[in-house]
Structure formats: C-alpha cells, structure tokens
C-alpha cells in the first residue's frame, strides 16, 4: 500500500511542529514508525482519514478540511501515549506535503516531474491561490533554472560562487522602504531596495537546512532532517518568500520519492531541487530591485483578459507528481502559433492520471474531454490567461467546441516550420520547452540512463526518452514499440532535455500507419498492428552515436553522488586528481578547479586542541556543491545548443 497516495496533504508547519515535539528517543524511531504505518489499513470517510495503528484498536485520525491538514489539532491519535505519541508525527511525515504558498502551479512544477512540463516540476488543490477566484486549472510550464546563462565556463563559475561569505542574519539591517511598482502581477521593488532582515533570516534557515540534507544525502535524510527543512520552508513563507518555500518543499518531496523507491523518481530531479533551493537562499540576501523580486517569487498567478480565442488541440499528457497530485494537461495553439493549456490536476495517484483524460475540460460550459480537445478545437470568449499560457475558468469565460486541425494543415503546420535550432534556443532562454520535430526513426539504443529511441532529426542524432516511468502510464511501452518502426518518418512533439547531446522526452507523435491520426504517448497505447514493416537500417546505430563529447560527466557524477549519498561519499580517499586532469586536457580547466574545490570541501575536517574531529563545515560543502551543480547546468545548456545545431 502506498500510504502517501491515500493520506491527505499536511501543511509543512504541522509536520515540523509534531516532529519537534518528539523526545530524542522517539525521534530515533520515527523512520521505523513511518515504515510501520505504511502497512496499516487506511479508511477514508469524507474529509477524515482513519488509520488503525495497532492491534488493540487504537485509531489515528487525520481531518483535512478543504483537503489539507492545516494544524496539529487535525491529527488525533487514540493510543495511550497521545498526544505525545510517535503516531501523529509519523502520519504527518508519511503524508504528502501541502503547498501553502498558494501557487496552483506548484502542484505540477515544484517536484520537476509531476507536471506537464516535467511531469516536474509542491502541491495544492487547483487554483487555490490564483488571482482569478474561480480558476480551477493548473499550470503546465516547467520551472526554469534560476541561474544566469553565461557565455563561458569562467563566467559560469563566477556567477554561481558569488558572494562566497556565509549568510548571517546580523549582516544586514532593515532597509528603508523604497518605492515599488507592479509588473505582471508581481510587486517589483525599487531599484535600491534590498532584502530585509526577515528575508535574510529566512534565507539563512533554508540554506542551512538544505545544506544539512546535502551533507547526509538522500540515503541519510530521514524524517527528522525533512521536518527541519519543512520548518525552514514555513518560515520562508511567513517571511514573504514563496519561491524559497516552494523550493524547500520540492527537496522534501524528492527525498521522500527517493527513499520510498518511487518508480517515477529520477536522481536528476533531486539534484535540480537541491540546486534551486540553495541558489535562491544563497543569492537572496544580496539581491536588490528586480533580482530580489525574482528571488522572492509570487504566490498568486495573475490572469489578464485576452478577449476571444480560437484554439486548436495539439495533444494531451498525463500528470503524476511525486507529491501526490495527478491529472491531465491539454496543449492547444491559436492561429498565430501561441500555446495555451487547459489542465485538471488534483490530489490522486496513477488511477487519476490515467482517467483524467476522459474528464470534461474546465473551461466554460463545453463538454469536451481532454482526449477530445487534443484533436478538436475550442472557441473561447472572455478568456483570461496566466503569464504561462494557462487558460482561466472564471465565471465570465465562455467556451464551445470547434473544429480542429491536422498537424500538417494550417495553422498548426507553422509550429513545425520553425527551425529546430531556433526552437531549442527559445527553450534554453526561458520560453516554453516543447519542440515540434520531423524525425526518422532509426532504432533503440540502451545506455546507462536507460533505453532510448534513436532518431535522425535533420542530420542530428536525437535520443528520445519516455516522459514518465510509472508502469501505469504507457510512455515506456510505446517507446519500445516505436523502436520497431525503423525507417518511419514522423512528426513528433517532444520536451527538450538540456544535455550535452540532442535529447528530448517524446510526448506525442503522428500515427505510424494512419495518415492524419496522432498518438498521445502518455494516454494512448500502441499495438503491434499499428506499426509498419521495418525499413532497412539507414546507418549503424553505434555510428550515429559516435562523438567526441567533453567529459563533463566526471563532474556531474560527483554532484549526483553527493545528492544521493552525502558528503562522506566524496570524502573517501581515491585518485580524484585523475578526473581533474582529464577535464583540463579537454579544455575544461574551470571544471577541474570546481571539482578540486568540491572534493576538498567534502574531505576537510579540522580537529580541536585534543585531536578530536570537529563537525564538518556543511555550508562550505553546500557552496562548493552548488557551484558544481550550476556550472554543469550552464555548460550543458551551451553544449545542448551546439548539439542541436548539427
């Protein structure tokens, strides 16, 4: 039984308070208590969930008014030790983390995989904090990296490491109020306004909590460390830092997925979550003006009127997050090629992700399902749209079914007319990350990261991957079947993966044998009868993959090892100098320096006057790790653009 999928979401402050109230003896038993709770029967009765915690009939109740347990009184236990028992803290730690920042997008974006943009990538019920009161849709844009894209590796290093001092709340006084303005629904500070002491204290807490998690790694970050991070997230929310709060919650969500061996978990998502949280917390105390506004984030999605829209369905994809949210998202385009999304995301598991495509879309009075809209059209009047292209569903919005368009007919055909290099550049610079490609299938290739579908995209060897690994979704099965359609030339829609080679997640494709038909690879299941007779191989698969790639993986591997196993994994003695020398031989001198600093920070331990080891400097190691993580991100972006240019 997957307890997290059945329990209601619990506010971060509730989990932090219940864990903090435990005695040291009970804290040591908390992780075992969570595992034991997962084997107990769960019964849901409206807003109340009951768990039988022992064989004597003691019952634990979670009362979730509005779908969220918002205070400690909402978790009650009937055992003899209540309310100071282990059961309450274990239930809160086993339940999904509620997103209290008020952003409807966080249910899909924060953990980097659940959304349509990453399937990532924190959760709240749809529309809970949107600026449009009646909004019930969820966002589909991927949260982007906060780092600045730099033209050289030296610049990338300098940007990711400054400032290098430890963040201390006492280092800044409360600044005077500066004039501010509103832009895009977000209050932008005046050009001279800086972070307040409250902001700095909250950022300091988030950085310290994430640094402790990084020191222990996913393997050692149990419920107690997670609770400390949730406490820091709550403090950040109260300080008016929704982005830092959501980033901290994302780390907890990724940690739980990793420790639970969730089939949808990917180590790269944990790395991205930790990098985002550390970067925001590190930069915020020194930011001013527009940068400060960006790092603060916004808790509410502003919606602006957009008049009448004539939309054409492109495809639908399932949403299944590690934070306990599921549903479907449908992408549409207007006659000018602008993309709009309609989504249905709510608490649930794989069953809801599979079935949501057959639910009616929540725009106006239309009875179209997501599956139908992906192939039909929509005429909307009184439309409201968020900055990410999400359609509002307010009381004044009207929508009726309209005719759709084939991918090879206007106006959708123009999406494939945009040069691939231009599409990739748009995605890497912060635009939407969908790619509209013409490919020729070559065959399957097995790599360390998993099975790939190899395709020829205008002379560029392209690795196509499954968008989601959950066995209930057909992504991976469809990818395997398409590998047998060698020689087929198809139009596809994919999501860019920033890597040193051309790589993308395959989302939808034209039907291999039925002209004018299309397949949503996360919802429709291909059959062997759908495939054409394979054509002779155009070129050996190995020959297409041969390349002289820079060995950036030597640094990336260390970054991922630390996120998984903690600082001690990098502190083991070994010939690390060989990796640094290899990086320098390939012209990556800065990468070699970054690796040396990372390994040095991991191994450094000082001793006191009696020869005893002092505690490790977790903040120094976190800064060194953050430098390495952001550096690899930026170099990957540059190599990605070069790979797609052919």
N, C-alpha and C positions, 0 to 999 in steps of 0.2 A: 504494500500500500504506500502510495506517495502522500505523506501527511501534508506537505506544503501545498499540494493542489487542492486539499479538502478543507484546510483551515482558512479562516478569514484573514485578511491583511491586518497587521498590527503596527501601530504608529511607532517610529523609532524611539521616541522618548519613553514609551511604555516598556519596551524590551530593555532599554538601558537602565531604567529605574528598578525593574524587577531583578535584574542580574546584580546590580549594585547592592541590593538589599540582602543578597545571599551571604551566608557566613563563608569564610575561606574554605572550610571543609566541603560545603555544598558546591562551591564554585568548581572545585576539582572534579566533582561528579556530574557537572552539568552536561558535558558532551555525551556521557553514557546515558544520562536521563533523557536526552533528546532522541537518541537511538532507540531506547526502550519505548518511548512514547509513540514512535512510528509504527510499532507493532500492535498498538491498542486499537480497538474498534472506535470509529468516529460516526456520530449520528448528527445530521443537520435538521433543525426544526426552525424554519424561517430565518431570523437573524441570529439564532442561538445554535452553537455547535457544542455537542457534549462528547466527552472522551472518558471512557471507563479506565481509570488509572491503575487499578489493582483488582485483585480477585475478591476483595471484601465488599465491593460495590461502591467504592468512592468514585465520585464523578467530578470531572473538571469541566467548567462551562466557560465558553468564550462568547460574549454578547457583542455583536458587531452592528451597531446602529448605523445605517447607511452603508454597510459593507465593510466598515473599518472599526477595529477596537482602538478607541482613541484615548482611553485612560485605564489605569491599573484596576479600577473597580469593575471593568468589563471582563476580567479574567478571575473567576472564582473557583476554588477547589474545596471539596468536601472531605478531604483526608484529615487525620488528627493533627497534623503539624501546620495546617493552614492558619493564617495566610503566609507564614514564613516557610512554606514548603518549597521543594525543588520543582514541583509540577508546574506551577504558574510560570516560572522563568523558562522552563523547558518548552512549554507550549508557545510562549511568545517568541522564543528563539527558533522554533521549528516552523512558524508561520511565515508567509510572505511579508516582506517589508512594505508598509503602506507609504506611498509618496505623499508627504504632507506639504510639498512645495506648491501644490495647486496647479501644476502643469499637466494638462491632459496628454501632452506629447510624451511625457516621461514613461508612461506605461509601455511605450514601444521603443523608446530611444535609449534609455539610460543603460540598460544592460547589453546593448550592442548587438543582440541577435533577435530579440523578440519582435521588432518592428518590421514593417515592410521595408524599411531602409536598411535593416541589418538583421532582421528577424531575431542592432542591435538593435543604438542602440539608448527602472524605478516605476512604480505603477500607481495609478489612481484610476478610479472609475472614469469613463469617458466624459470629457467636457467638464470635469469637476471644477476646474479653475479657469476656464476660458473666459475671455472678455465678453463673449456673446452668451447670455444667460441660458438660452435653450440649446446650446451646442452639445451634441452627443457624439461627435465623430472624434477620431484620433489621428494624430499626425503620422506622416509616412516618410519624413525626411530623416536621414541619418545625422546624428550629432557629429559635428566635424571636430577635427583636432584643433586645439586652441593655439598651438604653436605657430610661429611666423615662418612662412616658406622662405628659404634663403637660397641664394644662387650658388653658394659654395659651402663645402663642408666646414671650413673655418668659421664662416659666419653662423652656420647652424650651431656649432659648438658654443660660440659666444652668446648667442641668443638664449640657449637652453640653460646656461650656467649662471647667468647674472640675474639678480645680485646673489653673491655667494654667502653672505652673512646669515647666521641663524635668525629666524624670525622671532622677535621678542615683543610682547605687548607693550613693554615700557619704552620702546624705542621711538614711539610716535605719540604726540599729544593730539587731543581732539582739535581738528582744524575748524576754522571759522566757516560758517555757511557760505557757499558760493552760489551764484545764480545757476539755475539748471533749465533745461528745455526738454520737451518730449519729442521723440523721434521714433516712428514705427511702433508706437505703443509702449516704449521704454523711456524712462526718465534718464536723460543723459546729463551727467554732472557738468558744471562749468569747467573751463579748460584748466583751472588751477586747483580744483577740488581734489583732495586726496582721501585715502581710506581713513576712517575714524578708528579710535582705539578699540571700539567694539568690533569693528570689522577685523582688525589685526588680531585681537584675541581669538576670535572665532577661526580665522585662517590658521593661526598658530596651533589651535587644538586639532583641526582637521589634518594638518601636516604631520603633527606628532602621532596621531592615531594611525594614519596610513603608513607612516614610517615604521611603527611597531608591527603592523601587519606584514610589511615588506621584509622586515628583519626575520620574522617567523616563517614567512612563505605561506602558501595556501595549505600546505600539509600541517603546519603548526598553528594556524589561525582558527582556534576553536570559538565557541560561543562567547567566551569572556572577552577576547580581543574584538570580536564582532560587535559586542554590546558597547565597548568603549568607542568604536567608530560610529555607531549609531547615536551615541550621546553627542559626539562632535558634530554629526550631521544636524541634530536637533538644535544645537547652539548656533550653527551657521544659519539655519532657517530663521531663528528668532532674531539674529543679527541682520537679517535682510540680505542674505547671500544664497538665493535659491540654487544657483549653479553649483556652488561648492557643496551644498546639502545633497543635491541630486547625485553629484559625482561620488560622494562618500557612500550613499546608499547603493549606488551601482557596484562599488567594490564589494560590499557585503553580499549583494545578490550573486555576483560572480564567484565569491568564495564559497557560498553555500552550494552553488551548482557544481563547483569543482570537488568539494568534499563529499557530495552526495553521488558522485559519478554520473551526473546527468548526461544522457547521450547527446544532448544538444550543446554541452559545454565545449568551448574551444579556448585553449590557453591564450591565444592572441586577444581574446575579449577581456580576460583578466588583466593582461598587460596594458591594454588600452584604458581600462577603467582606472587602474592604479596610476597610470601616467597622467590622465586627465585630472584626477583628484590632487595629485602632488603639484602639477603645474599651476592649477588655479590657486591653490593655497600658497604656493611659493611666490607667485607674481603679484597677488592682490595687495599685500601691504605696501608695495612700492608703485602701484599704478595710480594714474591721475586721468581725469577727463574721460574721453571716450573709451580708453582701455579699461578704466575702472568700471564703467557701465557694462562693458562686455563681460568682465570677470564676475561682476555681481550676478548677471543673468536676469531673467524675468520669470515671474511665477504665473503670469497670465498671458495667454495667446491673444493678441489684438486681432480683431476682424474688421475689415473695411468693406464697404459696399462695392460691388463690382458689376452692378446692373444686370443685364441679361446675358446668358452664356449659352452657346450651342456646343455641346461636348460630344466626343466620340470615344467609345470604350476601347482601351488598349489591351489590358489584361488584369487579372486578379491574382493575388498571392495570399497565402495564409500567414497569420501572425501567431507565434507561440514563444512567449518570453520565459526566461528562467525565473522571473519574479512573479509568475502565477497569472499572467494575462494572456488572452488568446482571442482570435477573431480572424477577420479578413480585411484586406485593403484592395480597392479597385482604382486603377490608374486610368485617367482619361486625358484627352487633349482637345484644345479648341482649334479653330481653323488656322490660327497663326502658329500653332505648334507649342503653345504654352501648356504645361502639365498641371492637372488638378487631381486631387484624390478624395475618395469617399471611403470611410472605414467604419468598422464595427468591432471595437475592442473592449473587452470586459473581463473580470476575473473568470478564469477557467483553465482547462487543460487541453490536451490534444483533441479530445472529442469536440470541443467548441471550435477549435481551429479548423477541423475537417468540415463541420456542419455550418459554419458561419457564411460560407459562400452561397448557401441556399436561403439565407435570410434576406428580407427586403432591405434595400438601402435606406438610410435615414436622411433623406433629403426630400422635402416637400411631401406630397401625397402619393408619389409613384409607388407602384407595387413591384417594381423591378428588383430581382435579386442581384447580388454581387456577380454571380456567374453570368446572368443575363446581361447586365450592364457592360461587362467586359467585351461583349460582342455587339451591343446595341449602342444607342445614343441617348442623350438627355438634353432637354431644353429647360433651362433654369431662368427664372425671373426673380428679381430682388435678391440676387446672390450676394453672399458675404464670403470673403476669402481671407485666410490667415497668410502671413508672410511666407509660409512654406507651401502654399497652394492647397491647403485643406479647405474643403467646402463646409460652410456653416449650415446648420439645420434649424435656424431660428424660426419663430412663428411667421415672419414675413416672407419666408422663402417658398417659392412655388416651383414644382418640377414635374414634367411629364415625359413619357417615353418618346423617343425619336429614333429615326433610322440610324444605323451605324455605318461604318466604312471598313472596307478591306484594308489590310496593311499596305497593299500595293496600289491603292487608289487614294486620290486626294480626299481630305487634307492630310491623312496620316502618312502618306508616302514621303512627304517632305522631311519627316523625322529621320529617315534612313538616308536622305540626300546630304545631310551634314557630314563633312569629312570626319573620319574617326579620330584623327589627332585633335581636331577642334573639340569633339565631344569629351575626350579624355582631359584636355586642358580645362574645360569648363568644370568637370567633376573635381579635379585636383585643386581648383581655385575656390571651391566652396559652393558651386552650383549643385543641382541635382546629379546623382551619380548613376543614372540609367544610361546605358549605351544601346544604340539601335544599329545592329550589325548585319552584314551579309557574310555568311561563313560557308565553308565547305568542310564537312565532317571528314576527319582523317582516321580516327580510331581512338582506342582507350590507351592510357598510359598510367602505370602505377608508380607513385612517388612516395617519399617518406610522409608527406602530409595527407596521403590518401589517394583514391582513384581520381583520375582526371579524364575529361573528354577533350581530345586534341582536335583543333580545327585550324583551318587556314583562313585568315581574315585579311584578304588583300595582300598576301605575301608575308604577313606577320603570324608566326606560330602562336596560337592562342590556347591557353588552358582554360577550360570551362569546368566549374565545380558546382556541387549541389549547394543550394541556398540554405538548406536545413538538413540536419542529420537525423531528426526524430523518425523512428520507424513507422509511426502512424501516418507520416506525410510521404507522398510518392516521389519526392525530389530525386533521391538516390537511385531508386528503381528505374525511373525514367531516364536518368543519365546513362545507366548501364545499357538500356535498350537502344538508345540513340547511338551508342558506340558501334552497334552492329549495322547502322545505316551509313556505312562508309561510302563516301562519294556524293552524298546528298548535299545539295546547295540550298540553304535555308536562310530566311530572315529570322533573327532572334532578338530578344530583349534580354539584356544582362545587366548586372550591377558591378561596377568597377571594383576590383580589389587592388589596392596600392601595393605593388610588389616590384621586384627588380626585373620581372619578366611580364609579358602580357597575360593577365589573368582576370577572370570575371566570374561571378555567380550567375548561372543560367536560370532565368525566371520564366520565359515563355518562348515558344518557337512556332513557326509555321508548321502545319502538318506535313510529315514526310511524304505522304502519298495523295492527300486530298487537297487539291488547289483551292485557295481561298479560305481554308479552315486553319485554325490555330489551336495550340495546346498550352494551357496554363500548367506548368510543370509541378507546381505545388498543390494542385487541385485535381487535375485530370490524370488518369493512369493510361499510359500507352500499352498496347498489346503487340505481340509479335506480328499479328496480321496487319498492323498499321505500318510496318516497315517495308521499304522497297528491297529489292535484291541488292546486296552489297556490290559496289563497283570495285574494280581492282585498285589496290593501294597506289596513290599518286606518287608517294615518296615514302621511304622508310621512316617510321615514327622517330626512331633514335636520331636519324639525320636531321630531322626538323628541330629537335630539342638541343642539338649540339650548339653550344655557345661558350664564350669566354667571359663568364659573369664575374664581377668583382666579388671577393669572398666576404661580403658584408655579413653573411650568416654567422661568421665567427663571433661577431659582437652581439648580433641578435640572439644567438643561442644562449649567451651568458645572461642577457636581460630576461629571457624566458625562464632560465634555470632559477634565477633569484626569485622571480614571482611565484614559482611553483614550490621550490624547496627552501627558500630563505637565504639569508646572508651566509650561513655556515656552508652551504653548498659551494659557494665561490671562494671560501676561505681555505678549502682543502689544498694541501701542497701539490704542486704539479708544474709542468713546463708551460706556463701560461705565456712566457716570453715568445714562444714559437708562433703563437697566434698573432701577437702584435707585430712580429717581424713580417709575417705573411701579408698582413694588412698594409704595411708600409711598402712592401715590394710592389703591390698593386696600386700604389699612388694614394692610398688612404691613410696618410700619416696622422691626420686628426683622429681617425677611428682607432688607430693604435694607441694614441695618447689617452683617449677616452677609456679604452679597455684597461690600460695600465692603472688609471685612477680608480676605476670600478673595482678591480681586483685588490688594489691597495687599500681601499676603504673597507672592503669586506674582511681583509686579514688583519687590519690594525687593531691591536688590543694593548693598552698600556697597563702597567702594574703600579700598585701603591707602594708605600715605604716598606711594607712587609712582604713584598713579592707576590701579592695576590692580584689576580686579574680584575681590572675594573670593568664595569659594564661597557658594552660596545657603544660607539657613537652612532646611534641609529639614524640621526639626522644627516650626518656626513654621508653615510652609505646611501640614504634616500636621495640626497642631492646628486651623488655620483650616478646612481641608477637612473634618475630622471634625465640627466644629461645624455646617457647612453640611449635611453628609450626614445627621446625626442630626436636625437641625432639620426638614429636608424630610420625613424619615420620620415624625416626630411630627405635623406639620401634615397630612400625607397621611392619617394614621390618623384625625384629627379630621374632616377633610373626607370621608373614606370613610364614617364613621359617619353623618354628616349626609346624604350622598348616598343611602344605603340607607334612611334614614328617610322619604324621599319628600318 
